[in-house]
């Protein structure tokens, strides 16, 4: 028998607890503009660049998505990771 469980700061899961990052936890309660501002601040990227990247990520994910509930989360995670990568030289 597999039980549902959660740990402090974690997400309910089966057979293991997945820890949510502070960005993921904040994404659940933030508006799109607040989320974009947070990513811009945390990555030292102009807000306009983050807005454009966020919209592109949402559009790309929306094409193949069967469920749209988590698109903002996935788009935000995608662009945050993209802006945190070191620039290629």
C-alpha positions in Angstrom: 0.0 0.0 0.0 1.4 3.4 -1.0 0.5 6.3 1.2 0.3 10.0 0.4 2.5 12.1 2.5 4.1 15.5 2.7 7.0 17.1 4.5 7.3 20.7 5.7 7.9 22.8 2.6 7.2 19.9 0.4 4.4 18.8 -1.9 2.2 15.8 -1.3 3.5 13.0 -3.4 3.5 9.2 -3.6 6.4 7.2 -2.4 8.6 10.4 -2.1 8.3 14.0 -1.2 9.2 16.6 -3.8 10.4 19.8 -2.3 9.1 23.0 -3.8 11.5 25.8 -4.4 10.7 29.3 -3.0 10.0 30.4 -6.6 7.5 27.6 -7.1 5.8 28.3 -3.8 5.5 32.0 -4.7 4.2 31.2 -8.2 1.0 29.7 -6.7 -0.1 33.0 -5.2 1.4 35.7 -7.5 -0.1 37.4 -10.4 1.7 37.2 -13.7 3.1 40.7 -13.5 4.5 40.0 -9.9 6.0 36.7 -11.1 7.7 38.4 -14.1 9.0 41.1 -11.8 10.4 38.5 -9.3 12.2 36.6 -12.1 13.6 39.9 -13.5 14.9 40.9 -10.1 16.3 37.5 -9.2 18.1 37.1 -12.5 19.1 40.8 -13.0 17.3 40.9 -16.3 15.2 43.8 -17.6 11.5 43.2 -17.1 10.7 43.7 -20.8 13.0 40.8 -21.7 11.4 38.6 -19.1 7.9 39.5 -20.3 8.8 38.6 -23.9 10.5 35.3 -22.9 7.5 34.5 -20.6 5.0 35.0 -23.4 7.0 32.9 -25.8 7.3 30.1 -23.3 3.6 30.2 -22.6 2.8 30.2 -26.3 5.2 27.2 -26.9 3.8 25.2 -24.0 0.2 26.0 -24.9 0.5 24.4 -28.3 1.0 20.9 -27.0 -0.7 21.2 -23.6 -3.7 19.1 -22.7 -4.1 20.8 -19.4 -3.5 24.5 -19.0 -3.6 24.9 -15.2 0.1 24.8 -14.7 1.3 26.6 -17.9 2.3 29.8 -15.9 4.3 27.7 -13.5 6.1 25.7 -16.3 6.7 28.9 -18.4 8.1 30.7 -15.3 10.4 27.8 -14.4 11.6 27.6 -18.0 12.5 31.3 -18.4 14.0 31.6 -14.9 16.3 28.7 -15.7 17.1 30.2 -19.1 18.1 33.6 -17.6 20.2 31.9 -14.9 22.4 30.0 -17.4 25.8 31.5 -17.8 26.1 33.4 -21.1 27.9 31.5 -23.9 31.2 33.0 -24.8 
